[in-house]
Amino acid sequence: MDAITFISDSLRQVQLRLMATCEGLTQEQVLWRPSPNANNIGFILWHLTRGEDNAIRTLGTSEPALWVSQGWHERFNQPVDSPDPGDRMGLQSLPIPDLEVLLGYSRAVHEKSQGVLSSLPAERLDEARNQTRPQRTVAETLRHLITHKNNHHGQIDYIRGLQDESWDLPPGTGIVLPDAE
């Protein structure tokens, strides 16, 4: 298996698990916080999707993030320049939209990620994204994206477990990636 396929499959697997974890959530569950200053599922899902949207945009495409180009900011009822996904305090103060909006954005970004990866030549993995920070290579960006998405999926899964002690991922989502569509 080549590196690009491995990266693509890793992102597909975590997306599959993320969507399964979010399936059937009520808006009350999306907004519930385990403690007053803790993140809720809605914030975590928004943050990880905005992060992926921005990361994929930086891989050499001249297109703006889907947040702007597909008008997701409008569906979130936010200005284009609403807080950056890394601005935890700024994003925590923003209202969380319905789950279908959150999931729609996540699916759209995942689809774009898969499209970018399908046309990414392996030779670009060692390329620096920014010449002033040569350690920030395309491979480093994708490695961070995989770990970032996995970490946040784990947080959402954990919160679901706090909300319902019988919660578990649907069978088949944890071991084998389904055949490519």
C-alpha positions as CSV (number, residue, x, y, z in Angstrom):
1,M,0.0,0.0,0.0
2,D,1.4,3.4,-0.9
3,A,1.5,6.3,1.6
4,I,-1.3,8.3,0.0
5,T,-3.7,5.3,0.1
6,F,-2.8,4.7,3.7
7,I,-3.5,8.3,4.6
8,S,-6.7,8.3,2.7
9,D,-7.9,5.1,4.2
10,S,-7.0,6.3,7.7
11,L,-9.1,9.5,7.2
12,R,-12.0,7.4,5.8
13,Q,-11.9,5.1,8.8
14,V,-12.0,7.9,11.3
15,Q,-14.8,9.6,9.3
16,L,-16.8,6.4,9.3
17,R,-16.5,6.1,13.1
18,L,-17.2,9.8,13.6
19,M,-20.4,9.6,11.6
20,A,-21.4,6.4,13.5
21,T,-20.7,8.1,16.8
22,C,-22.9,11.1,15.9
23,E,-25.8,9.0,14.5
24,G,-29.0,9.5,16.5
25,L,-27.8,12.3,18.7
26,T,-30.4,14.7,19.9
27,Q,-29.7,18.5,20.0
28,E,-29.7,18.2,23.8
29,Q,-26.9,15.6,23.6
30,V,-25.0,17.8,21.0
31,L,-25.1,20.7,23.4
32,W,-24.5,18.9,26.7
33,R,-21.3,19.6,28.6
34,P,-19.9,17.2,31.2
35,S,-18.9,20.3,33.2
36,P,-19.6,24.0,32.7
37,N,-16.2,24.8,31.0
38,A,-16.0,21.5,29.1
39,N,-16.5,21.3,25.3
40,N,-19.7,19.8,24.0
41,I,-20.0,17.4,21.1
42,G,-21.2,20.2,18.8
43,F,-18.1,22.4,19.5
44,I,-15.8,19.4,19.1
45,L,-17.3,18.4,15.8
46,W,-17.2,22.0,14.5
47,H,-13.6,22.5,15.6
48,L,-12.3,19.3,14.0
49,T,-14.2,19.9,10.8
50,R,-13.0,23.5,10.5
51,G,-9.4,22.3,11.2
52,E,-9.7,19.7,8.4
53,D,-11.2,22.3,6.0
54,N,-8.2,24.6,6.7
55,A,-5.6,21.9,6.5
56,I,-6.8,20.6,3.2
57,R,-7.0,24.1,1.8
58,T,-3.3,24.6,2.7
59,L,-2.1,21.7,0.6
60,G,-1.5,23.8,-2.4
61,T,-5.1,24.4,-3.6
62,S,-5.9,27.9,-4.5
63,E,-9.5,27.5,-3.6
64,P,-10.8,28.9,-0.3
65,A,-12.0,26.6,2.5
66,L,-15.5,25.1,2.1
67,W,-16.4,27.3,5.1
68,V,-16.4,30.2,2.6
69,S,-16.7,28.6,-0.9
70,Q,-19.8,26.6,-0.1
71,G,-21.3,29.1,2.3
72,W,-21.1,26.9,5.4
73,H,-20.5,30.0,7.5
74,E,-24.0,31.1,6.5
75,R,-25.6,27.8,7.5
76,F,-23.8,28.2,10.8
77,N,-25.2,31.8,10.9
78,Q,-21.7,33.2,11.3
79,P,-19.6,35.7,9.4
80,V,-16.9,34.4,7.1
81,D,-14.2,35.6,9.5
82,S,-15.7,34.0,12.6
83,P,-13.1,32.7,15.0
84,D,-10.4,30.4,13.6
85,P,-10.9,26.7,14.5
86,G,-7.9,27.0,16.8
87,D,-9.5,29.9,18.8
88,R,-11.1,27.7,21.5
89,M,-12.4,30.6,23.6
90,G,-13.9,32.4,20.6
91,L,-15.6,29.3,19.2
92,Q,-17.0,28.3,22.6
93,S,-18.9,31.5,22.7
94,L,-20.6,30.9,19.3
95,P,-24.0,29.2,19.1
96,I,-23.9,25.5,17.9
97,P,-26.2,24.8,14.9
98,D,-28.4,21.7,14.5
99,L,-26.6,18.3,14.2
100,E,-27.6,18.0,10.5
101,V,-25.7,21.2,9.7
102,L,-22.6,20.0,11.6
103,L,-22.7,16.6,9.9
104,G,-23.3,18.1,6.5
105,Y,-20.2,20.3,6.8
106,S,-18.2,17.3,8.1
107,R,-19.3,15.2,5.1
108,A,-18.5,17.9,2.6
109,V,-15.1,18.5,4.1
110,H,-14.3,14.8,4.2
111,E,-15.3,14.5,0.5
112,K,-13.0,17.4,-0.4
113,S,-10.2,15.8,1.6
114,Q,-10.6,12.5,-0.3
115,G,-10.6,14.4,-3.6
116,V,-7.4,16.3,-2.8
117,L,-5.7,13.1,-1.6
118,S,-6.7,11.2,-4.8
119,S,-4.8,13.7,-6.9
120,L,-1.9,14.2,-4.5
121,P,1.4,12.7,-5.9
122,A,3.5,10.9,-3.2
123,E,6.5,13.1,-4.1
124,R,4.7,16.1,-2.6
125,L,4.6,14.5,0.9
126,D,8.1,15.9,1.8
127,E,7.4,19.3,0.3
128,A,7.3,22.2,2.7
129,R,4.0,24.0,2.8
130,N,5.6,27.3,3.7
131,Q,9.3,28.0,3.0
132,T,9.7,30.0,6.2
133,R,8.7,26.8,8.2
134,P,10.3,23.9,6.3
135,Q,9.4,21.4,9.0
136,R,5.7,21.9,8.2
137,T,5.6,19.5,5.3
138,V,2.5,18.1,3.5
139,A,3.1,14.8,5.3
140,E,3.3,16.6,8.7
141,T,0.0,18.3,7.9
142,L,-1.7,15.0,7.0
143,R,-0.2,13.2,10.0
144,H,-1.6,16.0,12.3
145,L,-4.9,15.8,10.5
146,I,-5.2,12.1,11.2
147,T,-4.3,12.3,14.9
148,H,-6.4,15.5,15.4
149,K,-9.4,13.8,13.9
150,N,-8.9,10.6,15.9
151,N,-8.3,12.5,19.2
152,H,-11.5,14.5,18.8
153,H,-13.5,11.4,17.7
154,G,-12.4,9.8,20.9
155,Q,-13.7,12.9,22.9
156,I,-17.1,12.7,21.2
157,D,-17.2,8.9,21.8
158,Y,-16.3,9.5,25.5
159,I,-19.0,12.2,25.9
160,R,-21.6,9.8,24.4
161,G,-20.5,7.2,27.0
162,L,-21.0,9.8,29.8
163,Q,-24.5,10.5,28.4
164,D,-25.5,6.9,28.0
165,E,-23.5,4.1,29.7
166,S,-24.8,1.5,27.2
167,W,-23.4,3.5,24.3
168,D,-21.0,1.7,21.9
169,L,-20.1,2.1,18.3
170,P,-22.2,0.1,15.9
171,P,-20.6,-3.3,15.0
172,G,-18.2,-3.3,12.1
173,T,-17.1,0.3,12.5
174,G,-14.1,-0.4,14.7
175,I,-12.1,-3.0,12.8
176,V,-12.4,-3.1,9.0
177,L,-12.8,-0.3,6.6
178,P,-15.7,-1.1,4.3
179,D,-14.8,-1.4,0.6
180,A,-14.3,1.9,-1.1
181,E,-17.4,3.4,-2.7
